[in-house]
Structures are given as C-alpha cells and as structure tokens.
Amino acid sequence: MAHWQLDETEENIAHDRISSWNGILNGEPMWRPNGKINGALLFDGRNDYISTPFVWNPSYGEFSVFAWVYGGEPGQVIISQTDGTTARNSGKTWLGLSLEKKINDDFNRRRKSWCCTCF
C-alpha cells in the first residue's frame, strides 16, 4: 500500500505517507501551495512525472487507485506503471489511465476544476 499526498512544498521527493515507496520528481514539475487538499504538483504535460519503486503487480490481487486531477488534455497519462524494467520508457504499460478513456463523465467538460478519478 502507498499514499502520496503530493503536498510537499520543495525538493524533488514525493513522500509516501504509509510505506517507503517515496517517489522522485523528474522533469521540472512545480510544487503549488493550493491543491484540492493542501498542496499539489503542476506537471507540464510533456516530460514531468514521478518515478517510484515497483509498487504492485495486479496478479497479486485486487487494488484501488484514487487521484484528484485538475485540467489536462486528451492523451496525457494520469496514472501508469510499467512491468518493472529498469530502463526509462521501456517495458509494457499494464496499468494506464488517460483522459482519452473518459475517466469521469464530467472531466472533459470541467478541465478548469478539480475532478476525482478512481478505479
């Protein structure tokens, strides 16, 4: 289990509040003081992301994912995980969720507001 609040205010670490799956910020995402709940991270939609150790394999059993998302454009990935290979951008994505999948019926209409997405 992992929980990243993403409400830190500086540095390049997204702290896991439950376990030791701390994430490293890549690219240049910016910490923002006003998120849905406390702070937030602003991603540019091109090369900003958080990398974490391999957290969960769906073959282990059921799992849930929950995120608050603000804005975004079709095709930008919100949540993904690769098969655990070490090279960046390699491996098969087996858990992926993007705006093209219409996560929430309201999402595309409310790009300038916070939307909750979960599965």
SVG drawing of the C-alpha trace seen along z (x, -y; Angstrom):
<svg xmlns="http://www.w3.org/2000/svg" viewBox="-21 -28 39 41">
<polyline fill="none" stroke="black" stroke-width="0.4" points="0.0,0.0 1.2,-3.5 -0.2,-7.1 1.4,-10.1 -0.3,-13.3 1.8,-15.5 1.5,-18.4 5.2,-18.9 6.5,-22.4 10.0,-21.9 12.8,-19.4 12.4,-16.5 10.8,-13.8 7.1,-12.9 6.9,-11.2 4.9,-8.0 2.9,-8.6 2.3,-4.8 5.3,-2.8 8.7,-3.5 7.7,-4.0 8.9,-7.5 8.8,-9.0 11.4,-11.0 10.2,-14.0 11.5,-14.0 11.4,-16.9 10.5,-20.1 7.1,-19.7 6.4,-22.6 5.0,-22.5 1.9,-24.6 0.5,-25.7 -3.1,-25.3 -4.3,-21.9 -7.6,-20.2 -6.4,-19.2 -3.4,-21.3 -0.7,-21.5 -0.3,-20.0 2.1,-19.4 1.9,-21.1 3.0,-18.9 3.8,-20.4 2.2,-17.5 5.3,-16.7 8.2,-15.3 7.2,-15.8 6.5,-12.7 7.1,-10.9 9.0,-7.7 8.6,-5.2 9.9,-1.7 7.7,1.1 4.7,0.9 2.1,3.5 1.5,6.3 -2.2,6.8 -1.7,10.6 -1.2,10.3 -4.9,9.4 -7.3,6.6 -6.2,3.0 -7.6,-0.6 -6.2,-3.8 -7.6,-7.3 -6.4,-10.7 -7.5,-14.3 -6.7,-15.8 -7.0,-19.4 -7.2,-20.2 -5.3,-18.1 -5.6,-17.4 -6.7,-14.2 -3.8,-11.8 -2.0,-12.9 -1.5,-9.9 -2.6,-10.3 -1.6,-7.0 0.7,-4.3 3.1,-1.7 5.4,0.4 6.4,4.0 9.4,3.1 12.2,3.0 14.9,0.5 15.4,-1.4 13.3,-4.6 10.4,-4.4 10.9,-0.6 8.6,2.2 5.0,2.8 2.5,0.5 0.0,2.7 -1.8,0.1 -2.6,-3.0 -5.3,-5.6 -5.6,-8.6 -8.1,-11.4 -9.0,-9.7 -10.6,-6.9 -13.1,-9.5 -12.4,-8.7 -15.2,-10.8 -18.2,-11.9 -17.6,-15.5 -13.9,-15.5 -13.8,-16.9 -16.4,-19.5 -14.6,-20.6 -11.0,-21.0 -10.6,-24.1 -11.7,-22.4 -10.7,-19.5 -12.0,-16.1 -11.8,-12.9 -10.7,-9.8 -10.6,-6.3 -10.7,-2.7"/>
</svg>
